[in-house]
Amino acid sequence: MPEEYSLSTEIGSSTNVLIIDEVGEFVSLLVDSLLSRGFNVYYFGHEPKLFFEYLSHKKTFVYLTEVNEETSFEKIDYLYFFPKIDLDNLRKVVFLNRNFHCHVLIGIDYGFQQASELEDLSLSKEFVFKLVLFKDVFGPRVTSGNLGQIFSTASVGDRVMIEQSAEELVSPLYSDTLIKELLRVSFLPYGKGRIYLIKTEEINGQELVSLLAGVFPEVSFVLNQNQSFKENGFVPKSGKTINIRENVGFRVEETAEWFLREGRNRLVKNQEEPKIDNPRFSTEIVQETAPPPPSLEVLFAEKANDDTASQEVKPEEEKKETNLVETYWQEDKKKKKFVRKGFFVFLSFLFIFFCFFVIPMGLVLIFGINGFDSFKSTKAGLEKGEFEEAFKSSQKAEKYFEISQKTLSLTSPFYSLIGLEKQAKSISSSISFSIQINQSLKAFLQTFVKITEAGGGFLKGESVDWLEVQRIIKTNYAYAYQQASLAQSSLKEAEAGFSYFKKNDIFSLAGEYLPEYRDKLLKGQSLALVLPEIVGVGGRKTYLVLFQNNLELRPTGGFIAAFGIVSLENGKLVNFEVHDIYEADNQLKGQVEPPAKIKTILGEQVWYFRDSNLDPEFSSSAEKALWFLDKEMNVSADGVIAVNLKLVGKTLNILGEIKAPDYADEISADNLLQKVIQYSETTNLDKGLNKQEFLVSLIKAVYNQAQKAESKEVVGLEGVVFSLLENKEILFYSSDENTEAQIADLGWDGNFRQYQNKVEGYSIYNDYFSINEANMGINKVNYFMDRTIGHEIKISSQGTVQEKLVLNYENKSPSENWPAGTYKNYARIYLPKGTKLISILKTDPENSNIWTPFTDSAMEVYEEYNKTVLDLLFEVPVKTKIKLEINYELIEIINLSAKINSYLLMVQKQPGAYSDNYNLIISFPENLIPLRVIPKAVIGGGKLLINEKLDRDRIFQIDLAI
């Protein structure tokens, strides 16, 4: 029978912890937390070894495939056991406890079936352990359990059924909070087995739905009044209750952010534990706690100092006369001896201080600075596309940071003796932060080298093992994302340490780009899921490529001047051909009835391939383009890729000047648009070329040059493609539903974004604005056009929302001569469904001070794609400016009685349109305070002023509090 024991401290020995885990997910947070405290951790259980790949460099972490009586342990100090279904592994726990006399903590859910057996066992003296009960756990890594399943489903779906009534209570327990309490309880002393009950504040089903709706605005949550997921569970006979008080709304927001960024993949992120003095969190033990363990006392014996020992005073009669000179000499001798001793003590102190404090800290700073310098070299290599050099620099940085960290960890106890514990901790946090960033970049670099090899081989028509590429992306990007997430979570702790290295600029840069970097890693993982399907692994794929001239703007990016047909077989590029659009349209047999707008505005009586992209919803226009391709060219395709001149320009930036066949000029990124305009005006009759064939010739020349690209240029091309996908200058449509759904999740499908239905009782307000234009003047006037957008939003004290759009146009065409001329603009403005139009005014082209109502004959209002559409037709003559002012009111009212209101405005850009200046002004009642504004704004006088470029879709968020 083991003895009853309490905590003890043994200087110089490490602490070993064994975790037997049948639950998974949140237990990995316990692993991370124990490792951060310097423990040696042995893990056996639910999670696969690959899950802990990010700990492979940790010598203090061991992954066990089996634990039995033959498993060899030097010692075990603490043992954590988390059973899920039964107590089959309890025999192992008992055996290890008896052999190593370790502290044992068993954690179970209140609904665990054999909880009563554990309670009885804890009260006996046969097996001493602590039993901790908890329920309703949620958090970034938790996808199981009732709350975990809700978050997991909400992050990928648009409707979630919650098996709970509106009145029923649930007690959400944040995973990081649970880990903190498990650690605290495990380190408490005990005499007998004890039971601890962790409880949180209860909320009802309606409150739960309100919290969830606030962080998943596009998801509909439905309470099933006939069902209940809450279980009363086990109620122990005795035990200590730990009441948790924390801001559940804040924790729900943190958890949702992780799930939304992860998408369909499972999140892995370790968050720093909150400090006890955090105002969002407090812990209270209701019953008495055990007294703290007695501290070790070390007794030291002191030797008497002969020089300072008291002297015996002789009787008066035995005293001798003392010579004054001798007395002075003796006193002087004593002083010199004291000075010598003091000087020796001082030198000893300096030596110890120098050896244990100055030299180690100097080494920490020197190696740390070298690490940061190598880190800068890594960044420089990334920017130049020199990945091999960047990878070598990251390896150097890793080496320097590890030496710096090890030196500091060995000497950090000494700094606490002189009051520098806080400074040493700050430096350690900055080094750990840098190691995590560097590890993430290393994994990213290794992956991108493989992607670059695959991309170069693909362009040259070589075979590529896309399944291996997919595996590398998924594995390495997951690890890179995890390390970047760990760094993101420790930003605040790491900030102070960078000042000691004089590297605050690196910290600022990392903090600025980390969210965007993590988002790109997630998108890379999502794309990898369908990559083999896109490139046709195991079969054939044919894609239609639309080359759109955005100097003649059309709804999906520009007038279709040419098209390409890409053929892939088993992941290999086997053919790429480019055709002039009129080559196809001349082969149309019969007549196709055009949409009404093409008839009335363009005057066309037949619908052709070149005008197939009139629908702003790209998937719809893509399907029409595929239909025309089949009818005119007798070619079937599996998807559509739409690009415009921005791709050609950025590609020329990478490849340099190119000479198009049959044309004498060198074409560069700087003169591309001018040359397109030039060759739109003339034809090359000597060689039988028409106006459109310049683009065909140029595209072929660019493609031929890309096939010869060096690895550095391939890196640049891959970066261009990704940035243009993000900015909606490249659109993708696939007839495969799974692939199209993944592309839509990435935001590369070119379709309208939709909001979920409102959840009653929760104050989140959704607004929307998008403008889509089509140049119907049959010219290239968009090259000469400037446009700015002013948007004013007024929130009244009653919660009504009135808005004013001001569209400013200036036509800088030199004359009416083609390809310049009047801008005949067919514009559609998309607003929230049900919007009430108040007025539309337009300035006179001859006099900008004269405003006139927009004529009804040139305007329509209808609903499309779950939006209200203002359908307008107007002209901007040569060398003139006009303004349109549109006043409208939204039908929904903001609930200003709520403590916090979130106003969300989505503004979607049009592909092919040049970046507009977008000036947003939001006015709100004086009694409301803006708590959070994304992006940053100028605030004053009850207004928010925001100025952005519409180079991509934008989301503006303003949280207003009473």
ZAMARGU-4260 file (C-alpha; in steps of 0.2 Angstrom, whole numbers, plus 5000, padded with zeros to 4 digits):
<rodrens>
0) 5000/5000/5000 | 5008/5017/4995 | 5011/5029/5008 | 5002/5046/5009 | 5014/5059/5002
5) 5015/5077/4998 | 5024/5088/4986 | 5043/5089/4988 | 5057/5098/4979 | 5073/5090/4974
10) 5086/5102/4967 | 5095/5096/4951 | 5082/5083/4946 | 5070/5084/4932 | 5051/5080/4934
15) 5044/5066/4923 | 5025/5066/4918 | 5016/5052/4910 | 4999/5056/4901 | 4987/5042/4897
20) 4974/5050/4885 | 4959/5042/4879 | 4950/5058/4875 | 4962/5068/4864 | 4960/5086/4858
25) 4961/5097/4874 | 4973/5085/4882 | 4986/5091/4869 | 4985/5108/4877 | 4990/5100/4894
30) 5006/5092/4885 | 5011/5110/4878 | 5008/5118/4895 | 5019/5105/4905 | 5033/5106/4892
35) 5033/5125/4894 | 5036/5122/4913 | 5051/5112/4910 | 5044/5095/4913 | 5048/5079/4904
40) 5032/5073/4896 | 5028/5055/4890 | 5012/5053/4880 | 5002/5038/4876 | 4984/5038/4869
45) 4972/5045/4858 | 4981/5057/4846 | 4993/5050/4832 | 5011/5053/4832 | 5010/5065/4817
50) 4999/5076/4828 | 5014/5080/4839 | 5026/5082/4824 | 5028/5100/4830 | 5037/5093/4846
55) 5049/5082/4836 | 5063/5094/4841 | 5059/5093/4859 | 5070/5081/4869 | 5058/5083/4884
60) 5044/5075/4874 | 5042/5056/4871 | 5028/5048/4861 | 5024/5031/4867 | 5015/5017/4856
65) 5012/5006/4871 | 5012/5007/4890 | 5013/4991/4900 | 5023/4982/4914 | 5038/4980/4903
70) 5039/4999/4898 | 5055/5006/4906 | 5054/5022/4915 | 5067/5030/4926 | 5054/5038/4936
75) 5037/5045/4935 | 5032/5060/4946 | 5015/5064/4940 | 5003/5054/4930 | 4987/5060/4921
80) 4974/5048/4916 | 4959/5053/4905 | 4947/5039/4902 | 4933/5041/4889 | 4922/5025/4889
85) 4928/5013/4902 | 4942/5010/4914 | 4952/4997/4905 | 4968/5007/4907 | 4966/5009/4925
90) 4976/4993/4929 | 4991/5001/4921 | 4988/5017/4931 | 4987/5007/4947 | 5003/4997/4943
95) 5013/5013/4939 | 5007/5021/4954 | 5013/5007/4965 | 5030/5006/4957 | 5034/5024/4956
100) 5023/5032/4970 | 5018/5045/4958 | 5005/5058/4960 | 4989/5053/4950 | 4976/5064/4943
105) 4961/5056/4934 | 4950/5068/4924 | 4932/5063/4918 | 4917/5071/4911 | 4901/5071/4923
110) 4893/5059/4911 | 4907/5046/4912 | 4898/5029/4915 | 4909/5022/4929 | 4911/5038/4938
115) 4904/5031/4954 | 4917/5017/4954 | 4931/5030/4953 | 4923/5040/4968 | 4923/5024/4979
120) 4941/5020/4974 | 4946/5038/4978 | 4939/5036/4996 | 4949/5020/4999 | 4967/5020/5004
125) 4972/5006/4992 | 4975/5019/4978 | 4978/5038/4981 | 4973/5050/4968 | 4964/5065/4963
130) 4948/5064/4953 | 4943/5080/4943 | 4925/5081/4935 | 4921/5093/4921 | 4908/5095/4907
135) 4903/5105/4892 | 4922/5108/4886 | 4925/5119/4871 | 4940/5128/4863 | 4951/5129/4848
140) 4956/5111/4847 | 4939/5103/4853 | 4929/5096/4839 | 4920/5082/4849 | 4907/5083/4863
145) 4891/5093/4861 | 4899/5111/4861 | 4914/5105/4850 | 4903/5097/4837 | 4892/5114/4836
150) 4908/5124/4833 | 4915/5111/4821 | 4899/5110/4811 | 4896/5129/4811 | 4913/5132/4803
155) 4909/5123/4788 | 4890/5123/4786 | 4876/5136/4785 | 4864/5127/4797 | 4866/5119/4814
160) 4853/5110/4824 | 4856/5112/4842 | 4848/5098/4852 | 4843/5109/4867 | 4828/5119/4872
165) 4828/5138/4874 | 4827/5137/4893 | 4838/5122/4896 | 4855/5126/4904 | 4873/5122/4899
170) 4889/5126/4907 | 4903/5131/4894 | 4920/5127/4900 | 4935/5134/4890 | 4948/5121/4886
175) 4963/5132/4892 | 4954/5136/4908 | 4951/5117/4911 | 4970/5114/4908 | 4975/5128/4920
180) 4964/5120/4934 | 4970/5103/4930 | 4988/5108/4933 | 4984/5118/4949 | 4974/5104/4956
185) 4988/5091/4952 | 5001/5102/4961 | 4990/5103/4977 | 4996/5092/4992 | 4984/5079/4998
190) 4983/5066/5012 | 4969/5056/5004 | 4961/5054/4987 | 4951/5070/4984 | 4937/5074/4972
195) 4936/5091/4963 | 4921/5098/4953 | 4924/5111/4940 | 4909/5122/4937 | 4906/5137/4926
200) 4892/5149/4925 | 4876/5142/4917 | 4868/5150/4901 | 4852/5144/4893 | 4849/5138/4875
205) 4844/5155/4869 | 4859/5164/4876 | 4870/5150/4868 | 4862/5153/4851 | 4865/5172/4853
210) 4883/5170/4857 | 4886/5158/4842 | 4876/5169/4830 | 4888/5184/4834 | 4903/5174/4829
215) 4895/5164/4815 | 4885/5177/4806 | 4882/5167/4791 | 4876/5151/4800 | 4858/5148/4805
220) 4856/5140/4822 | 4840/5131/4827 | 4835/5125/4844 | 4827/5108/4844 | 4813/5111/4857
225) 4810/5092/4858 | 4827/5087/4861 | 4841/5089/4875 | 4859/5086/4874 | 4862/5091/4892
230) 4864/5076/4904 | 4863/5078/4923 | 4878/5066/4924 | 4886/5060/4940 | 4884/5069/4956
235) 4898/5064/4969 | 4894/5062/4987 | 4908/5074/4993 | 4921/5085/4985 | 4928/5102/4982
240) 4919/5114/4970 | 4930/5125/4959 | 4919/5139/4952 | 4925/5147/4936 | 4920/5165/4932
245) 4925/5171/4915 | 4919/5181/4900 | 4911/5167/4890 | 4907/5178/4875 | 4926/5182/4873
250) 4930/5164/4874 | 4917/5159/4861 | 4924/5173/4849 | 4942/5166/4851 | 4936/5148/4848
255) 4926/5153/4832 | 4940/5163/4825 | 4951/5147/4826 | 4937/5136/4818 | 4933/5149/4804
260) 4951/5150/4799 | 4954/5132/4799 | 4939/5129/4788 | 4936/5110/4785 | 4953/5105/4794
265) 4955/5102/4812 | 4964/5116/4822 | 4980/5114/4831 | 4984/5129/4842 | 4991/5131/4859
270) 4986/5147/4868 | 4995/5155/4883 | 4986/5151/4899 | 4977/5167/4907 | 4985/5174/4922
275) 4975/5174/4938 | 4974/5193/4939 | 4966/5193/4921 | 4950/5203/4923 | 4941/5191/4911
280) 4944/5177/4923 | 4944/5172/4941 | 4944/5156/4951 | 4936/5152/4968 | 4937/5136/4978
285) 4921/5136/4988 | 4927/5124/5002 | 4943/5124/5012 | 4959/5120/5002 | 4973/5110/5009
290) 4987/5119/5018 | 5002/5123/5007 | 5016/5110/5008 | 5030/5114/5020 | 5045/5122/5012
295) 5063/5114/5014 | 5074/5122/5027 | 5093/5122/5025 | 5103/5125/5040 | 5120/5133/5040
300) 5133/5133/5053 | 5144/5148/5055 | 5161/5148/5061 | 5167/5161/5073 | 5179/5174/5067
305) 5195/5174/5077 | 5198/5192/5072 | 5181/5198/5078 | 5180/5187/5093 | 5177/5195/5109
310) 5192/5197/5120 | 5193/5192/5139 | 5194/5208/5150 | 5207/5205/5164 | 5205/5212/5181
315) 5211/5229/5184 | 5225/5223/5194 | 5232/5212/5180 | 5231/5226/5166 | 5248/5231/5159
320) 5252/5248/5152 | 5250/5249/5134 | 5262/5258/5123 | 5252/5271/5112 | 5262/5268/5097
325) 5259/5249/5098 | 5241/5252/5101 | 5240/5262/5085 | 5250/5249/5075 | 5238/5235/5080
330) 5223/5246/5076 | 5231/5250/5059 | 5235/5232/5056 | 5217/5227/5059 | 5210/5240/5047
335) 5222/5234/5033 | 5217/5216/5036 | 5198/5222/5035 | 5201/5231/5019 | 5210/5217/5012
340) 5196/5205/5016 | 5183/5217/5010 | 5193/5219/4993 | 5194/5200/4992 | 5175/5199/4995
345) 5172/5213/4982 | 5183/5204/4969 | 5174/5188/4972 | 5157/5196/4970 | 5163/5204/4953
350) 5170/5187/4947 | 5154/5178/4952 | 5143/5192/4944 | 5154/5192/4928 | 5153/5173/4926
355) 5135/5170/4931 | 5127/5185/4925 | 5137/5196/4912 | 5145/5183/4901 | 5129/5172/4900
360) 5118/5187/4896 | 5131/5193/4883 | 5131/5177/4875 | 5111/5177/4875 | 5111/5194/4866
365) 5125/5190/4854 | 5118/5174/4848 | 5100/5181/4848 | 5106/5196/4837 | 5115/5184/4825
370) 5098/5174/4824 | 5088/5190/4820 | 5101/5195/4807 | 5099/5177/4799 | 5080/5179/4801
375) 5082/5195/4790 | 5092/5186/4777 | 5078/5173/4777 | 5065/5187/4773 | 5076/5194/4760
380) 5078/5178/4751 | 5060/5175/4751 | 5057/5192/4743 | 5069/5189/4730 | 5063/5171/4727
385) 5080/5164/4732 | 5073/5150/4742 | 5089/5139/4744 | 5098/5154/4752 | 5083/5158/4762
390) 5082/5140/4769 | 5100/5141/4773 | 5098/5157/4783 | 5083/5150/4792 | 5094/5135/4797
395) 5107/5147/4804 | 5094/5157/4813 | 5087/5141/4821 | 5105/5137/4827 | 5108/5154/4835
400) 5091/5155/4843 | 5093/5138/4851 | 5110/5142/4858 | 5103/5158/4865 | 5088/5150/4872
405) 5098/5136/4880 | 5111/5148/4888 | 5096/5158/4895 | 5087/5143/4902 | 5103/5137/4911
410) 5106/5154/4919 | 5089/5161/4922 | 5087/5155/4940 | 5102/5167/4944 | 5094/5182/4937
415) 5079/5180/4949 | 5092/5182/4963 | 5096/5200/4958 | 5078/5205/4953 | 5080/5202/4934
420) 5068/5188/4933 | 5055/5198/4923 | 5068/5204/4911 | 5075/5187/4908 | 5057/5180/4905
425) 5054/5194/4892 | 5070/5189/4883 | 5065/5171/4884 | 5048/5174/4877 | 5055/5184/4862
430) 5067/5170/4858 | 5053/5157/4859 | 5043/5168/4848 | 5057/5169/4835 | 5060/5150/4835
435) 5041/5147/4831 | 5041/5160/4817 | 5057/5152/4810 | 5051/5134/4811 | 5035/5140/4802
440) 5045/5148/4788 | 5057/5133/4787 | 5042/5121/4784 | 5034/5134/4772 | 5051/5135/4762
445) 5053/5117/4761 | 5035/5116/4754 | 5037/5130/4741 | 5053/5123/4734 | 5043/5107/4730
450) 5029/5118/4723 | 5041/5128/4712 | 5049/5112/4705 | 5031/5105/4701 | 5026/5122/4694
455) 5041/5123/4683 | 5039/5105/4677 | 5021/5108/4674 | 5024/5123/4662 | 5037/5113/4652
460) 5024/5099/4650 | 5033/5087/4661 | 5025/5073/4672 | 5023/5079/4690 | 5019/5068/4706
465) 5004/5079/4711 | 4999/5067/4725 | 5016/5069/4733 | 5015/5088/4731 | 4998/5087/4740
470) 5005/5077/4754 | 5019/5089/4757 | 5008/5104/4756 | 4995/5097/4769 | 5009/5090/4781
475) 5021/5105/4780 | 5008/5119/4779 | 4999/5111/4794 | 5015/5112/4804 | 5019/5129/4798
480) 5002/5136/4802 | 5003/5128/4820 | 5020/5136/4823 | 5013/5153/4817 | 4998/5151/4828
485) 5008/5148/4843 | 5019/5164/4839 | 5003/5174/4836 | 4996/5169/4853 | 5012/5174/4862
490) 5014/5191/4853 | 5011/5201/4869 | 5023/5191/4880 | 5036/5192/4866 | 5035/5211/4863
495) 5046/5218/4877 | 5060/5206/4874 | 5064/5213/4857 | 5069/5229/4864 | 5084/5221/4872
500) 5090/5215/4855 | 5086/5232/4847 | 5075/5223/4835 | 5058/5231/4837 | 5057/5233/4818
505) 5057/5214/4816 | 5043/5212/4829 | 5032/5225/4821 | 5034/5217/4804 | 5030/5199/4811
510) 5015/5206/4821 | 5009/5215/4805 | 5010/5200/4793 | 5007/5185/4804 | 4988/5185/4802
515) 4989/5186/4783 | 5003/5173/4783 | 4992/5161/4793 | 4977/5164/4781 | 4988/5160/4766
520) 4994/5144/4774 | 4976/5139/4778 | 4971/5143/4760 | 4986/5132/4754 | 4980/5118/4764
525) 4962/5120/4757 | 4968/5121/4739 | 4978/5105/4742 | 4962/5095/4745 | 4957/5097/4727
530) 4973/5099/4718 | 4974/5082/4711 | 4956/5084/4704 | 4960/5101/4697 | 4975/5095/4687
535) 4967/5079/4682 | 4976/5065/4691 | 4970/5048/4685 | 4961/5056/4670 | 4959/5070/4658
540) 4954/5088/4661 | 4950/5102/4649 | 4948/5120/4654 | 4942/5135/4644 | 4953/5151/4648
545) 4944/5167/4644 | 4956/5182/4640 | 4947/5197/4645 | 4952/5215/4639 | 4948/5225/4654
550) 4951/5241/4644 | 4933/5237/4639 | 4926/5233/4655 | 4913/5219/4656 | 4904/5211/4672
555) 4917/5197/4675 | 4933/5207/4670 | 4932/5213/4652 | 4927/5210/4634 | 4932/5192/4629
560) 4945/5196/4616 | 4952/5178/4615 | 4951/5161/4623 | 4962/5147/4626 | 4959/5128/4628
565) 4971/5119/4641 | 4971/5100/4640 | 4978/5090/4655 | 4981/5072/4656 | 4985/5063/4673
570) 4992/5080/4680 | 5002/5084/4664 | 5000/5099/4653 | 4998/5091/4636 | 4991/5105/4625
575) 4988/5124/4626 | 4980/5133/4611 | 4974/5151/4609 | 4961/5158/4597 | 4954/5174/4593
580) 4936/5176/4599 | 4929/5180/4582 | 4936/5164/4575 | 4924/5155/4586 | 4909/5167/4584
585) 4911/5165/4565 | 4907/5147/4567 | 4890/5149/4576 | 4877/5140/4566 | 4859/5147/4568
590) 4854/5162/4579 | 4854/5163/4598 | 4842/5175/4606 | 4852/5187/4616 | 4847/5194/4633
595) 4836/5210/4633 | 4850/5222/4638 | 4861/5216/4623 | 4847/5219/4612 | 4842/5236/4618
600) 4859/5243/4622 | 4871/5235/4610 | 4858/5233/4596 | 4863/5215/4593 | 4850/5203/4587
605) 4861/5188/4589 | 4870/5182/4605 | 4888/5177/4603 | 4902/5169/4613 | 4910/5186/4615
610) 4896/5193/4625 | 4893/5178/4636 | 4900/5186/4652 | 4886/5198/4655 | 4881/5190/4671
615) 4891/5197/4687 | 4889/5180/4695 | 4904/5171/4687 | 4898/5153/4689 | 4883/5158/4678
620) 4893/5167/4665 | 4905/5153/4665 | 4892/5140/4661 | 4886/5151/4647 | 4903/5152/4640
625) 4905/5133/4640 | 4889/5132/4631 | 4895/5143/4617 | 4912/5134/4616 | 4902/5118/4613
630) 4891/5125/4600 | 4904/5135/4591 | 4920/5125/4592 | 4913/5108/4596 | 4924/5107/4612
635) 4918/5102/4629 | 4927/5108/4645 | 4927/5104/4663 | 4929/5122/4670 | 4933/5140/4666
640) 4947/5151/4670 | 4945/5170/4667 | 4960/5182/4667 | 4963/5199/4661 | 4977/5211/4656
645) 4983/5213/4674 | 4989/5195/4673 | 4999/5199/4657 | 5006/5214/4664 | 5012/5206/4680
650) 5019/5191/4671 | 5029/5203/4660 | 5036/5211/4676 | 5043/5194/4680 | 5049/5188/4663
655) 5054/5205/4656 | 5051/5212/4638 | 5044/5200/4625 | 5042/5202/4606 | 5026/5196/4599
660) 5027/5187/4583 | 5022/5198/4567 | 5024/5214/4578 | 5040/5224/4578 | 5038/5232/4596
665) 5045/5225/4612 | 5031/5223/4624 | 5034/5226/4643 | 5024/5229/4658 | 5026/5248/4657
670) 5020/5249/4639 | 5008/5235/4638 | 4992/5245/4639 | 4998/5258/4627 | 5002/5244/4614
675) 4985/5236/4617 | 4977/5253/4613 | 4989/5256/4598 | 4985/5240/4590 | 4967/5242/4594
680) 4967/5257/4582 | 4976/5249/4567 | 4977/5232/4558 | 4992/5224/4551 | 4985/5221/4533
685) 5002/5217/4526 | 5001/5201/4536 | 4982/5198/4536 | 4980/5202/4554 | 4965/5210/4562
690) 4964/5221/4578 | 4961/5207/4590 | 4975/5196/4584 | 4988/5206/4593 | 4982/5199/4610
695) 4982/5182/4603 | 5000/5184/4597 | 5006/5192/4613 | 4998/5178/4624 | 5007/5165/4614
700) 5023/5174/4616 | 5021/5175/4635 | 5016/5157/4637 | 5032/5152/4627 | 5043/5163/4637
705) 5035/5156/4653 | 5040/5138/4648 | 5058/5143/4648 | 5057/5151/4665 | 5070/5148/4678
710) 5065/5143/4696 | 5067/5160/4702 | 5055/5166/4689 | 5043/5152/4692 | 5042/5157/4711
715) 5037/5175/4705 | 5024/5168/4693 | 5016/5158/4707 | 5016/5173/4718 | 5007/5183/4704
720) 4994/5170/4701 | 4990/5168/4720 | 4989/5187/4722 | 4977/5189/4707 | 4966/5175/4713
725) 4965/5185/4730 | 4961/5201/4721 | 4948/5193/4710 | 4958/5196/4694 | 4958/5178/4691
730) 4942/5168/4693 | 4939/5149/4693 | 4924/5139/4689 | 4923/5120/4690 | 4909/5108/4685
735) 4915/5097/4699 | 4904/5101/4714 | 4917/5097/4727 | 4930/5107/4718 | 4919/5122/4715
740) 4913/5122/4734 | 4932/5122/4739 | 4936/5136/4727 | 4920/5146/4734 | 4927/5144/4751
745) 4943/5151/4746 | 4934/5166/4738 | 4941/5163/4721 | 4924/5159/4712 | 4919/5177/4708
750) 4901/5175/4715 | 4891/5186/4727 | 4893/5183/4745 | 4878/5178/4755 | 4873/5181/4773
755) 4864/5169/4784 | 4846/5174/4790 | 4847/5184/4806 | 4845/5175/4823 | 4832/5184/4833
760) 4838/5192/4849 | 4856/5195/4844 | 4862/5212/4838 | 4873/5209/4823 | 4869/5220/4808
765) 4874/5215/4790 | 4876/5228/4776 | 4882/5226/4758 | 4887/5236/4743 | 4894/5231/4726
770) 4894/5240/4709 | 4896/5231/4693 | 4899/5240/4676 | 4899/5235/4658 | 4906/5246/4645
775) 4893/5245/4631 | 4901/5259/4620 | 4911/5246/4610 | 4927/5255/4614 | 4942/5255/4625
780) 4937/5270/4635 | 4940/5262/4652 | 4959/5265/4650 | 4954/5284/4651 | 4942/5283/4665
785) 4944/5288/4683 | 4931/5283/4697 | 4930/5287/4715 | 4916/5281/4728 | 4910/5291/4743
790) 4899/5281/4755 | 4890/5289/4769 | 4880/5279/4782 | 4869/5287/4796 | 4863/5276/4811
795) 4849/5286/4819 | 4845/5285/4838 | 4830/5274/4833 | 4841/5262/4825 | 4837/5266/4807
800) 4850/5266/4793 | 4851/5278/4779 | 4864/5278/4766 | 4871/5289/4752 | 4882/5283/4738
805) 4891/5296/4728 | 4900/5290/4712 | 4912/5302/4704 | 4917/5298/4685 | 4929/5308/4674
810) 4932/5303/4656 | 4949/5309/4651 | 4948/5303/4633 | 4957/5315/4621 | 4943/5314/4608
815) 4928/5304/4601 | 4940/5294/4590 | 4940/5275/4593 | 4947/5267/4604 | 4943/5282/4615
820) 4926/5290/4616 | 4910/5292/4627 | 4909/5280/4642 | 4892/5271/4639 | 4890/5263/4656
825) 4878/5249/4660 | 4879/5249/4679 | 4871/5238/4692 | 4872/5242/4710 | 4869/5228/4722
830) 4862/5232/4740 | 4854/5222/4754 | 4838/5214/4749 | 4823/5225/4753 | 4832/5241/4752
835) 4821/5256/4750 | 4826/5268/4736 | 4824/5286/4741 | 4832/5296/4726 | 4845/5295/4712
840) 4852/5312/4706 | 4865/5315/4692 | 4875/5331/4688 | 4874/5339/4671 | 4889/5335/4661
845) 4890/5353/4655 | 4888/5361/4673 | 4893/5350/4688 | 4883/5361/4700 | 4866/5357/4692
850) 4858/5341/4699 | 4844/5332/4690 | 4834/5317/4695 | 4838/5301/4686 | 4825/5297/4672
855) 4815/5281/4675 | 4817/5275/4657 | 4836/5273/4661 | 4833/5264/4678 | 4826/5248/4685
860) 4825/5241/4702 | 4823/5222/4705 | 4829/5208/4715 | 4843/5196/4710 | 4855/5184/4719
865) 4846/5189/4736 | 4850/5207/4733 | 4841/5223/4728 | 4848/5229/4711 | 4848/5247/4705
870) 4850/5244/4686 | 4856/5260/4678 | 4862/5266/4660 | 4871/5283/4658 | 4885/5291/4648
875) 4900/5300/4653 | 4905/5311/4638 | 4923/5315/4633 | 4933/5327/4644 | 4919/5328/4657
880) 4915/5324/4675 | 4898/5318/4681 | 4892/5313/4699 | 4878/5301/4704 | 4870/5302/4721
885) 4860/5288/4727 | 4850/5289/4743 | 4842/5274/4751 | 4836/5266/4767 | 4838/5249/4774
890) 4823/5240/4780 | 4830/5232/4795 | 4833/5242/4811 | 4848/5240/4823 | 4843/5235/4840
895) 4852/5249/4850 | 4845/5242/4867 | 4859/5229/4866 | 4875/5232/4876 | 4885/5229/4860
900) 4880/5230/4842 | 4891/5224/4828 | 4889/5232/4811 | 4896/5223/4797 | 4898/5230/4779
905) 4904/5220/4765 | 4910/5229/4749 | 4914/5217/4734 | 4925/5223/4720 | 4922/5220/4702
910) 4935/5209/4692 | 4945/5219/4680 | 4940/5236/4687 | 4955/5247/4692 | 4957/5250/4711
915) 4945/5264/4716 | 4947/5276/4731 | 4933/5271/4743 | 4929/5284/4756 | 4917/5278/4770
920) 4909/5289/4783 | 4898/5281/4797 | 4889/5292/4809 | 4882/5285/4825 | 4872/5292/4840
925) 4881/5301/4853 | 4877/5288/4867 | 4886/5274/4858 | 4905/5271/4859 | 4915/5262/4846
930) 4924/5248/4854 | 4932/5240/4839 | 4934/5246/4821 | 4941/5236/4807 | 4951/5242/4798
935) 4958/5257/4807 | 4948/5273/4806 | 4948/5292/4811 | 4936/5294/4825 | 4928/5311/4830
940) 4912/5320/4832 | 4901/5304/4832 | 4909/5299/4815 | 4921/5286/4808 | 4931/5290/4793
945) 4939/5276/4783 | 4948/5277/4767 | 4953/5261/4757 | 4957/5255/4740 | 4945/5243/4732
950) 4958/5232/4726 | 4949/5216/4733 | 4934/5212/4743 | 4933/5222/4759 | 4924/5219/4776
955) 4922/5233/4788 | 4917/5230/4806 | 4912/5242/4819 | 4907/5237/4837 | 4896/5250/4846
960) 4893/5249/4864 | 4880/5259/4875
</rodrens>
